[in-house]
Amino acid sequence: MKIAIISLGCPKNQVDADVFCHALIKARHETVADPGEADIIIVNTCGFIQSAKEEAIENILLACQYKQQNPDLKVIVTGCLAERYKSQIASEIPEVDAVVGIGSNAALPAIVERITAAGAGQVESYGPKSDMPLGGARVISTPRHYAYLKIAEGCNNRCHYCAIPLIRGPLRSRPLEDCVAEARWLAGEGVRELIVVAQDPTAYGEDWGKPGAVCELLDRLNAIDGIRWIRILYAYPERITDDFIAAMVRNSKVVPYLDLPIQHCDDAVLKAMNRRGGRREIEDAIARLRAAIPGLTLRTTLIAGFPGETEEQYSELCDFVKTVRFDRLGCFAYSAEENTVAARMDGQLDEETKQRRADHIMELQAEISAAVQASKVGQTLECICDGVDDETGMYLLRSKADTPEIDGNVLTPADTPLETGAFYRVTITDSDTYDLYGYVEEKLED
């Protein structure tokens, strides 16, 4: 069978798709990029917030539309939306042939056989969340020079606004040796940049009674030949210990970049969110990180319009953004998610107010980001080449301050051929709010 996989949402979800894609190929199916050529379309959904749910439903409906030209086409829905809404998808979108919860991902080859058998009806399969594979053989769906290493599943933080524990279950850390073995395999496949992901990588090992195990993991990853950059996505302020900072400093391959999702700065709002610690802990973590790691790029995520957020608390958040000056920042209007504590709270704000607050914070951050980028003009940066931009014809590179698909790029003229996945020294000559522009000085040795 020819199978098209549409994977939505975060890098963690993409890794899940990489694992079941490998299993399908092993079962002698073929993957195709064009859904119009497929016998089966698998939509690996995100269901984290309202906008993600809307995107997932739109993609499911688009997949089902291909049945008009190919009546024998089968559509499978898996991922977070399938886990969260289960039979609702099956009943409300009857064109879907199978709804597969995350605990049944490993059964996808068998489910493909079931729905393609003569006389097959709609299939629903929901295994326990704990059956979700933590690792396993996979394909690499990113460009070959970088890849995501998923080190844990689920979360124990229980933030009141977040549906992830409901969807993915409690924290399950992947065995350290398993993580290291996959990282070695990725390096052997040509991966140069390893991006460590989990809902909260700094919680890695807590479920074994070994808090701080991420430090040992970084030590082990740093020793792998072939890997040049290690990037950590997401680190919670209350877990930014001196040991964690020391691990970032002593491991030279760990780039000076950290995504610190703080969500807010007001103590009362943070308490209502069920976040650990308050503004003092956040500011302390930021101060210690910046003092220990020269040139650190800090990214954060904020929520505007959380239930009960007053104008004064919102103004405090705006002042905090202007004072701390994060290098990168994303602010989202609060989304009331079913079955979360926050969705049942009093003081729900109207959509217009929430969006206005989020938009204003992004306007504040745009000025800060532009100034941060402008300060890099004249510097020479180590960059990795991601290839050529089809629109501009320029080469797209990234510095240590840039996560793929999230942050900006370093653009250089295409007058000198560059090698995708290679590292170059680039002198920056110009900037805008998100991107840098420059010229290549030299290719760096491995």
N, C-alpha and C positions, 0 to 999 in steps of 0.2 A: 504494500500500500504506500502511496505517496502522502506524506503527512506534513502539513504546514503548522508551525507552532507560533502563536502570537503571545508573547510574554509581556505583561504590563507591570508597572509598579517599580519596586525597589530592586537593588542588586541582589538582595537575598532571595527574592522571588525568581530572579533570573538564574541563580545557581540551582534552585529547585528544578527549573525547566531544563537546565543543562544535564542534570542527573537523569530525569525521565526520558530526555531525548536520546541519551546514550543507550538506555534500556530498550527503547523502541528500535534503534538502529541494530542493536544486538539481536533483536527478534526479527531481523531481516526486512524492516521497513525502511523507506527512503524519505528523507526530509527535503522539502522544497520551500523556496522563499516566497513563491507566488501562490496565494490561496486559490487562485483560479485554476491552478494545475493540480490541486490536491484532491485526494479521495477522502481525506479526513482533515478537519481543522481543529486544533486544540487551542482554546483560549485560556491562558494561565493568568487569572485575574488578580487584581488588587482590590481590597475592600476596606481600606483603612479609614478614609474620610469620604464625605459626600461626593466631592469632585472625582475621586478615584472610582467610586461605585458607578457614577454616571458614565465615565470613560469605559469601564468594564462592560456595562450593559450595552453601550453603543457598539463596542467591538463584537459582542455576542450576536447582536442583531445583524451587523454587517456580515458576519460569518454565515449566518443562516440565509442571508440573501443569495449566497452563491448556490444554494439549492435550486434556485430558479433556472440556472443554466446546467446544473448537474444534480438531478433528482436523487441520485444514489449517494450524494455527499453526506458524510456523517460529521456532526459537530459535538465536541466534548468540551465541557467547561470544568476547569479545576482551579486551584489557587484559593486565595483568601475569601473571595466573594462566594465561591462554591461551598467553602467550609462554613461560612457565616450564615448563609441563607438557605442552604441545603435544598429541601423539597420545594421552597418557594420558586426557585429558578425552574425546576422541572415542571411545576404546574402553570407558571405564568408565561413561560416561553416553551411551549410544547414542541417547537421545531428542534430543540436541543435533544440530541440522542443519548447523552450521558452526562450526569453531574457527579463529579468525583471530588470528595473531600481530600484534604492534604494527607490524612492518614492512609489513603488508598492510592497515593501517587505511584508506589512501587507496583501496584496491580495494573497500571495503565496498559502494558502489552496484552494482558489477559482481557481487559475491558475492550480493547480494540477488536480482539477476536470475537467477543460476544456480540458487539453491535453490528459487526459485518456479517454475521451468520444469517442464513435465510430465516425470515420470519421474526427477527429480533425486535423486541420492543424497547422502550426507553429504559435506561439503566441508571440506578443510583447506587453509589458506593461510598460509605463514610466509615473508614476505620478509626480506631482511637488516635488522638493527636500524637500520642507517644510512638505510633508506628511510622511517623514521618521520618524518613532517613536523615541522619545527621550528616552523612557524607556518601561516599560511593563513587564508582566510576562515572565520568561525566565527559561531555564535550566542552570545548571552549568557544562560547558564542561571542565573546568580545574579540576585538582585534588581537592577534596572537601575542602582541608585546605586553599586554597587561591583562590581569585577571583578578576576579574576586575570590577570596578565600573565606568561606563561611565557617565560623568557629563555634557557633551556638545557635540554638533554636529557642523561641519563646522568651518570656520575660517574667521576672518576679517583682518588678517595680510597682505595679498596680497604680499607676497614675490614673486619676479619676476621669480623665477625658479620653483615655486610650482603650481601644478595643483589641489591641494585639494579644493580651493574655486570654481573652475570650476566644480569639481565632486560633492562635498558635500554641496556647497552653503555657505552662510554667517553664522556667529556664532549664534547658538541657544542654550542658556544655559538651562539645565534641571531644573525644579523647585527644590528648596533646600529641601523641605519636601519630595519630591519624591525620591531624592537621599538618604536621611536619612532613609526613609522607606525601600528602597531596601537593604541598608547596614544592617539594623536590621534583615531583612529576611535572608540575606546571613549569618549573625552571627548565627542565629537560625538553619541554615542548616549545621553548623560546620565550617564555614570559620573563620580562625584565622588571616590571612593576607589579608588586603584589599588594592588593587592597584588602585589608582585613575588615570583615563585616560581621555584624550580629546586631540584634536589637540594642544590646548594651555590651560591647566588647570588654569594658572594664569590670563587668560582673563575671567574666569567664572564670569558671572553676568554683564559684561560690556554692553551687549545688553539690560539689564533692566535699565541701568543707574546706576548700583551699582558695580563699579570697586572694586576689593578686596574682593568680596563676598566669594572667596575660603577660606578666613581666618575664616569666620563664619562657613562655611561647615566643616572645619577641627575641629573646636571646638565641633560641633555637633557629628561628627563621633568618636571623641576621647572618648565621653561619652557612647558609645555603649558597653554593656557587651558582652564578648566573643571575641571581636576583640583585638588582642595583638599588631599587627604591622599595621601601615598605611604607604603606600609608594606612593609618588607622582611621576608620570612619566611626564616629560617635564615641564620646567619652563623657560620662556623667560627672558633674562637678564634685559630688560627695565622694567619688571614688578616685579622684585625682590625688593619690597619695604621693609622698616623697619617693617611695619605691618605684611607682609608675613613672614619675618624671625622670628618675635616675635611669630607668630602662630605656626611655626615649633618648636620653643623652648618650649613654654608653654604646648604644647600637647605632653605628654610623649610617646604616642603610635606612633607618627610620627617618622619613623626611620631617622637617619641622612644620607640621600641619596637623591640626586637630579640629574636629567638628564637635562642639560642646553644646548640645541642645538644652538650653536653660529654660525656655518657654516663657519666663517672666522674671521680674526682679523684686516685685513687692512681696513682702513676707506673708501678708494675709492671703494674697492670691495664690502664692506657692503652697501655702498650707491647704487651701481649698482644693488645689490640684493634687494633693497628697504627694507633693514632691519632698524629698528629704533635704533638709537644710534650707537656708534662706539667702538673702542678699549677701550677708557677710561671708558665707561659705563660698558663694559664687565669685565674689570679688577676690577672696583669698586664693582660690584655685587659679584664677586668671593671673594674679600678681606673681604667684610662684612659678607658673608656666613661663610667663614672659621673662622673668628674671633668670631662669635656668636655661632657656632655649633661645638663643639669639636668632632674630629673623623669623620667629614663629608666626605662621598664618593661622588665625583663629576664625572659625566659622561658627555660627549659631543659628538656632531656630527659635522663633517666638510665636506665641499665640495671642492675638488681640481679641478682646471682646469675650473673655471667659465669663461665665455666669457671675454676676455680682460685681464685675470690674467697674469701679467708679471712674469718673473723669479725672479725679486726682491720681488714682492708681495708674491710669493710662498715661497721664502726663509724666508721672514718675518713670514709666517705662521709656517714654520718648527721651527724657533727660539722660537716662541710663545709656541708651543707644548712642547719644551724642557724646557722652563722657567716656565710655569704654572704647568706642571706635573699633568695633570688630572689622576684620578685613572683609569678611563675607557675612551676609545675613539674609535669612528668609523669614518673612512674617506671614502667617496664615490667619485668616478670620476663623474664630472658633467654630467647629462643626460638632453639633450635638449628635453623638453616636448612640444608637439603640443599645439598651442594656448596660450602659456605663453609668457610674455614679453621677457624673457631671450633668448628664442629660436629664436627670430627675431633680436637679437643684433649682431653687428659686433664683430669681434675678436673671433669667434668660434675656439676652439683648436682641434687638431686632437685627435682621440681616444687613440693613443699610448702615447701621452704626458700627457693627463689627467690621464690615468691609472698608468703611471709611477710615477706621482706626488702623487697620492693616495696611491700607494703601499709603497712609501718611507716613507710617514708619518706614515703608519701602522707599518713599521719597527722601526721607532723612538719610537712609542708608546709601542711596544712590550718590549723594554728595560725598559721603565718607569714602565709598568704594572708588569713586573717581579720583579723590585726593590720594588714596593709597596707591592706585595704579600710576598716577602721575609722578609719585615719589620714586618710582622704579626707572624712570627715564634716565638714561646715562649709565645704568648698571649693566653688568654682564652676568647672565643667568645660565645655569645648567638646565637644558630642556630636552624633552623626549619628543620625537617626531611621530605624530599620529597619522600623517598622510597629507593629501591635497584636498583643499576645500573646493567642492564642485562649483560653488557660486562665484567665488572670487578668483579661483585659479592659484591662490597662494597656499604655501605650506602651513599646516596647522601643527603647532608644537605646544607643549605644556611645560610650565616650570614646576618646581616642587610645591608651589602654592596653588596648583590647579588640579582638582579632581576631575577625571573625565565625566562628561555628561552633566556635570553640576556647575563647575566654575568656568572661567573664561579660557582663552587661548592666547598663544603667542604666534602672531602671523608674520611670515617672512616671504619675500618674493620667490617666485619659482624659477629664477634665472639660473640657479645652481641646483643640480639634482641632489635630493636628500633621500636617505634610506629610512623607510618606516620602521619604527622601533629602535632606531639608533639615537644616541645622545649627542647633543651639540652645545657649544658655547655660543650664546646669542646676545648681542649688544642691543639694548632697548633704545629706540629712537623716538617713540610716540606712544600714546595711550588713549583709551576712552574709558567709559565707566567700568567695563568688564574685561576688555581685551588689551593686549600689548602688541606693539609692532616693532620689528627690528630686523637685523641682518645677522647671518651666521658668520661667526669668526672662525670656528674650526669644529671638526668632528672630534669627540672625546673618545679616548681609548677605553676598551672594556676593562 
